Structures are given as structure tokens and as C-alpha cells.
Amino acid sequence: MVTILKLGGSVITEKERPETLDGPSLDRAADAITGTGRDLVVVHGGGSFGHHHAERHGVSTDAGTTDAGSAAEIHGAMTTLNRFVLERLQDRGIPALPVHPLSLAHRDGRGSLTLPAGGVETMLGEGFVPVLHGDVIPHEGEGVTVLSGDEIVADLAGTLDADRIGLCSAVPGVLDSGGEVIDRIEEYDAVADALGGGEATDVTGGMAGKVRTLLDLDTPAWVFDLDCLAAFLGGGSPGTRIG
């Protein structure tokens, strides 16, 4: 049973402070993942690492750059964060290995994503835990654009025929207009008024984008906070179920 876990950038970094890791939260996440077993794919967001540099250079999921220095700066920030995640996992005996989308994925001139997953599948088969991250990727006619962690999750869910998706967020679930967790979302219009953008820099769509993306999938997904990560990995249904 393949599980895809997204660790939000707002969970593992301090998003308002450029390139600032939230070490205690990352440690808690790594502790929860310990002992999960096989068939786990981890994807993490950019937080204050990738988003800060992407915004500074005007790069997003649909606005690109042909400046190699800018692209390298964004990618470098993300690989730095990826190393922190890998170190925490490997220190706990989790056989984590990095997968960097810049060297793997691309978009064509229409913006369609190609993300080959053969290496990820082989890693899973050999008992490893692949760890992917938001990144910049080649985009025909745009130079490079941002590939978000949420896009990676959605694409891999279909390719790997995933059974469960978990989005570990800074909030305990998708919240309604009164600040209460919505138990389940089956259509976007029912919650559209309650979804807004976050205060910290995010070039990939915020919660509204996550919900739209997850509703398009056949795989059930949950949005929850760090306190509920262990419950999700244990097969529970915390936070908000989407789909």
C-alpha cells in the first residue's frame, strides 16, 4: 500500500523568515515517520527556502525565468532544505534518498507536466523512502518555472497508484469561516468562500490550490497538522478528508 506524505513548508520552516528551518517541528515529523514501514514517499514544500527566492526572482508555477543564476539559487535553496529533511530521517534509521525534480521533470509549451516515476518506483521496490521536493523545472518557452510539492503529490498519486495521501499542514485541517475543521470536502464550491490565501509568501496557490488539486484525484487525501501525523501514518482519518 503506497502512501504519499507531503510535509508542508509551513510545518518544517519558519515561512516568514528567509531560509529558516523549524528544527523542532522537523524532528517531530521525523519521529512520527520512524517505524512507518515500506511504501512511503515523502514530498516536502519550499517554505522559507524556495518560496522566498522564487518570489524575489518573479518565478511561479506559470511565470518563468531564463536566468540560470536565478534558477540555480531557487534550486539550491530547495536542495539545502532537502538535505535537512534527509538528515533527520536517516538519523532515525529511515532509508531516505533524495529525488530532485529539476533533473527529472519538465513542462511542454502547453504547460503539461512530465514527471517520470520509474526511479521512485524502483526505490520503493528496493525498500528506500524517496524524498522529493518543490523545485524549478525546465518549461518549454518559459525557461524554468516552479513545480510545487502539491503538483508532485498529485502526479505521483496516479503514477504510483497510491492508496492514501496525507498533507501535513500548519493547521489541523481545512477550516470553515468560523475557524472550525471541515470533516470532509467532496466538491470545491461548498467550501470556496472559506478558503483564502495565507499571510506568508507562497507562490503555489495556498490551501485553495491544494483542495482543488486533491479533488481531481481518485486517491483519498487528508489535511491535518503535525499533532495528527502519527495517527494518519497509522491508518487513521484525522483532520479533513478530501474526496
C-alpha positions in Angstrom: 0.0 0.0 0.0 1.7 3.2 -1.2 1.3 6.3 1.0 2.4 9.7 -0.2 3.1 12.2 2.6 3.5 15.9 2.0 5.3 17.9 4.7 4.2 21.4 4.2 6.8 24.2 4.1 4.9 26.0 6.8 5.5 23.0 9.1 9.2 22.4 8.7 10.3 26.0 8.2 9.5 29.4 9.6 8.0 30.8 6.4 8.2 34.5 7.3 12.0 34.3 7.9 14.1 33.5 4.8 15.9 30.2 4.8 15.0 29.4 8.4 14.4 25.8 9.5 11.9 24.9 12.1 14.1 22.2 13.6 11.9 21.0 16.5 8.9 20.5 14.1 11.0 18.7 11.6 12.3 16.5 14.4 8.7 15.7 15.4 7.8 14.8 11.9 10.8 12.5 11.5 9.9 10.9 14.8 6.3 10.2 13.6 7.6 8.7 10.3 10.0 6.4 12.1 8.7 2.8 12.0 6.1 3.5 9.3 7.5 0.7 7.1 7.7 0.3 3.4 6.0 2.0 0.5 6.2 5.6 1.8 7.0 8.5 -0.5 7.8 11.9 1.2 7.4 15.2 -0.6 8.2 18.5 1.1 7.3 22.1 0.3 9.6 25.0 0.0 8.7 27.1 2.9 11.0 30.0 3.6 13.7 28.4 1.4 12.2 28.0 -2.1 9.3 30.4 -1.9 11.4 33.4 -0.7 13.8 33.1 -3.7 11.1 32.3 -6.2 9.2 35.4 -5.2 12.3 37.6 -5.4 13.0 36.4 -8.9 9.4 36.6 -10.1 9.2 32.8 -10.7 6.0 30.9 -10.1 4.1 27.9 -11.5 3.3 29.8 -14.6 5.9 32.6 -14.8 9.4 31.5 -15.6 12.9 32.8 -15.9 15.7 32.1 -18.4 18.4 33.3 -16.0 20.5 30.4 -14.9 21.7 32.1 -11.8 18.1 32.7 -10.6 17.2 29.2 -11.3 20.2 27.8 -9.5 19.5 30.0 -6.5 16.0 28.7 -6.1 17.0 25.1 -6.7 20.0 25.4 -4.3 17.7 26.7 -1.5 15.5 23.7 -2.0 18.3 21.1 -2.0 19.6 22.7 1.2 16.2 22.1 2.8 16.0 18.6 1.3 19.3 17.8 3.0 17.9 18.8 6.4 14.9 16.6 5.8 17.1 13.7 4.7 19.5 14.0 7.7 16.6 13.9 10.2 15.1 10.8 8.6 18.4 9.0 8.1 19.5 9.8 11.7 16.4 7.7 12.8 17.3 4.8 10.6 14.8 5.6 7.8 16.3 4.7 4.4 15.6 8.0 2.8 17.1 9.1 -0.6 16.7 12.4 -2.5 14.9 12.8 -5.8 15.5 16.3 -7.3 12.8 17.3 -9.9 15.0 19.7 -11.7 16.9 16.8 -13.2 13.8 14.7 -13.9 10.7 16.6 -14.8 9.7 19.2 -17.5 6.7 21.0 -18.9 5.9 21.3 -22.6 4.8 24.5 -24.3 1.2 24.0 -23.1 2.3 23.6 -19.5 1.7 19.9 -19.3 3.9 18.2 -16.8 6.0 15.1 -17.4 7.4 13.6 -14.2 8.9 10.1 -14.8 8.4 8.0 -11.8 10.4 4.9 -12.7 13.2 5.7 -10.3 10.8 6.4 -7.5 9.1 3.1 -8.1 12.4 1.2 -8.1 13.5 3.0 -4.9 10.2 1.8 -3.3 10.8 -1.7 -4.5 14.2 -1.8 -3.0 13.0 -0.6 0.4 14.0 3.1 0.2 11.9 6.1 1.1 12.1 8.6 -1.8 12.1 12.2 -0.7 11.1 14.7 -3.4 10.6 18.5 -3.0 9.2 21.5 -4.8 11.7 22.8 -7.3 12.2 24.7 -10.6 12.0 22.6 -13.7 12.5 23.2 -17.5 9.5 24.7 -19.1 9.4 25.0 -22.9 9.1 28.7 -23.9 9.5 29.9 -20.2 13.0 28.8 -19.2 12.2 27.3 -15.8 9.0 27.5 -13.7 8.1 26.3 -10.2 6.9 22.7 -9.8 5.1 22.7 -6.4 5.1 19.9 -3.9 1.3 19.6 -4.4 1.7 19.0 -8.1 4.3 16.3 -7.4 1.9 14.6 -5.0 -0.9 14.7 -7.5 1.2 13.4 -10.3 2.7 10.6 -8.3 -0.6 9.5 -6.8 -1.8 8.5 -10.3 1.5 7.0 -11.5 2.2 5.0 -8.4 -1.5 4.1 -7.9 -1.2 5.4 -4.3 -3.7 4.3 -1.7 -3.5 7.3 0.6 -2.3 10.9 0.5 -1.5 13.0 3.6 -0.8 16.7 3.6 0.7 17.7 7.0 -0.1 21.4 7.3 0.3 24.2 9.8 -3.5 24.0 10.5 -5.5 21.0 11.9 -7.4 20.7 8.6 -9.3 22.8 6.1 -11.1 25.4 8.2 -14.6 26.9 7.6 -15.4 30.6 8.0 -15.7 30.1 11.8 -12.3 28.5 12.1 -13.6 25.0 12.7 -12.2 22.0 10.9 -14.3 20.7 8.0 -14.7 17.0 8.3 -14.9 16.2 4.6 -14.9 18.0 1.3 -16.3 16.4 -1.8 -16.8 19.5 -4.0 -15.0 22.8 -4.2 -18.0 25.1 -4.4 -19.2 24.0 -1.0 -16.0 25.4 0.7 -14.9 28.1 -1.8 -15.9 31.1 0.4 -14.0 29.7 3.4 -10.7 29.3 1.5 -8.3 32.2 1.3 -4.5 32.9 0.9 -2.0 32.6 3.8 -0.1 35.6 5.1 3.3 34.2 4.4 4.8 34.1 0.9 3.5 31.2 -1.2 3.9 31.1 -5.0 2.0 27.8 -5.4 -1.6 28.5 -4.6 -2.2 28.1 -0.8 -4.9 25.9 0.6 -7.4 26.7 -2.2 -5.0 25.3 -4.7 -4.4 22.2 -2.6 -8.1 21.4 -2.3 -8.7 21.9 -6.0 -5.8 19.6 -6.8 -6.8 16.9 -4.4 -10.4 16.8 -5.5 -9.3 15.9 -9.0 -7.7 12.7 -7.8 -9.1 9.2 -7.3 -6.9 8.7 -4.2 -8.4 9.8 -0.8 -6.5 12.6 0.9 -6.3 14.1 4.3 -5.2 17.5 5.5 -4.1 17.6 9.1 -1.4 19.2 11.4 1.7 17.8 12.9 -0.1 16.6 16.0 -2.0 14.2 13.8 0.8 12.9 11.6 1.4 9.7 13.6 -2.4 9.0 13.5 -2.5 9.4 9.7 0.5 7.1 9.2 -1.1 4.6 11.5 -4.1 4.4 9.2 -6.3 6.9 10.9 -8.5 9.6 9.4 -7.5 12.9 11.1 -8.3 16.5 10.1 -10.2 17.0 6.8 -10.8 14.2 4.3 -10.8 15.4 0.7 -12.5 13.3 -1.9 
